[in-house]
Amino acid sequence: MALEAGLLEILACPACHSPLDDRSAADTPELVCTGDDCGLAYPVRDGIPVLLVDEARRPA
């Protein structure tokens, strides 16, 4: 289930304030930070983005 386009436009990474890339169509839905030095991946649970740094997956 993809997020609304309007919602994605106003969301930003809480760590670095860069825009987020919607990967909610994947097997494990998440929003990934587009910042060069950040790259945190935030989970989307039941269609709701969990924008907590403690819940984010670190880049590999």
C-alpha positions as CSV (number, residue, x, y, z in Angstrom):
1,M,0.0,0.0,0.0
2,A,1.7,3.2,-1.2
3,L,1.6,6.4,0.8
4,E,-0.3,9.4,-0.4
5,A,1.8,11.7,-2.6
6,G,0.9,14.7,-0.6
7,L,2.0,13.1,2.7
8,L,5.4,12.0,1.2
9,E,6.0,15.6,0.1
10,I,5.9,16.9,3.6
11,L,7.8,14.1,5.4
12,A,11.5,14.3,6.0
13,C,14.2,12.3,7.7
14,P,14.1,13.2,11.4
15,A,17.9,12.7,11.6
16,C,19.1,14.9,8.7
17,H,15.9,16.5,7.3
18,S,16.5,15.1,3.8
19,P,13.6,13.9,1.6
20,L,12.4,10.3,1.9
21,D,12.1,7.7,-0.9
22,D,8.9,5.6,-0.7
23,R,9.7,1.9,-0.9
24,S,6.4,0.8,0.7
25,A,5.6,-1.4,-2.3
26,A,8.4,-3.8,-1.3
27,D,8.0,-6.9,0.8
28,T,9.2,-4.9,3.9
29,P,7.6,-1.4,3.4
30,E,9.9,1.4,4.4
31,L,10.8,5.0,3.7
32,V,14.5,5.5,3.0
33,C,16.4,8.7,3.6
34,T,17.9,10.2,0.4
35,G,20.7,12.0,2.3
36,D,24.2,11.1,1.2
37,D,25.6,10.6,4.7
38,C,22.4,9.2,6.3
39,G,20.5,6.6,4.4
40,L,18.3,5.5,7.4
41,A,15.3,3.3,6.5
42,Y,12.2,3.9,8.5
43,P,9.5,1.1,8.7
44,V,5.9,1.6,7.5
45,R,3.6,-0.4,9.7
46,D,-0.1,-0.7,8.7
47,G,0.3,2.2,6.3
48,I,1.8,4.5,9.0
49,P,5.4,5.6,8.7
50,V,7.3,5.2,12.0
51,L,9.7,8.1,11.9
52,L,11.7,7.3,15.0
53,V,15.5,7.1,14.7
54,D,15.6,4.3,17.2
55,E,13.3,2.2,15.0
56,A,15.2,2.9,11.8
57,R,17.4,0.4,10.0
58,R,21.0,1.5,9.4
59,P,22.3,1.3,5.9
60,A,24.4,-1.8,5.1
